[in-house]
Amino acid sequence: MPLVDIHVIKGVFSKEQKEEIITKVTDTMVAIEGDALRSVTWVRIVEVNEGEWAIGGQALTAAMVHQMQGREATAQAA
């Protein structure tokens, strides 16, 4: 029974995007392990508050991630 945790910064992905992540990760695991394990394949999205996730010593915000993605911060609503 696999459990996949995906950590993201809160406010980066919309509800629809998170649902898509869950579906696609589940489908990928099932492609590897077989359809019999679909019902026991867990995928969790763990949202980390802005400023509580850092890369290279710099705390990240949702706006910074949106800028990296080439999107405006207001384009996504969590």
N, C-alpha and C positions, 0 to 999 in steps of 0.2 A: 504494500500500500504506500505509494509515493506521496510525499507532501512537498510541494514546491512553494517557497516563500519568495515573493518579489517585493523588494523595497523600493519605494518611490517617494519623492518629495511631494507633500500634500499640496494640491492645487495645480499640479502639472498636467495630469490626465483627467479627462472628463469621465463621467459615469459610463458612457458608451465605449470609450476607449478601454477602460478597465474591464468591462464585460468582454470586449474583443480579446484582450490579453489573456483572460482566464480561458476563454474558448479555445484560442489557438495553442496555448501551452498545454491544455488538457489533450487536445487532438494530437499534439506532438508526442506527448508521453504515451498515449494509446497506440500511436504508430510504432513506437519502440517496444512496448510491453504487451500489446495485444488488447483487443476490445473487451475481453472478459474483465479487465481491471478498470474500465472506465468508471464504474460506479464507486470505486474506492480510491480514485485519483483526486487528491486534494490540491487546489491552487489557492493561495492566499495572497492578497495584495496588502502590504503593510505600508501605511503612509507615515512618513517621518515629517515632523513639523519643520517649517522653514528655519534655517539657522542651526538646526541640530544635525546637519549632514555637511561635511566639509571634504573638499578635495584639495590637497596641497596646502592645507592649513587655512583655506578660505571657505567660510560658511556659505552655503548656497541657498538661494531663494527660488521660488517658482518663477519669478520674473527673469532671473539669470538663466534658468534652464530654457525658458521660452525664447530668450534671446539667442541661445546656442542653437535652438531648433529653427531659428529664423522666423519666429512668430511673435506677435505682440502678446504681452501677458494677459490682456483682457480677452484674447481669443478663446481661452479655455476657462471653463467654470467647473469646479469640482463638485 
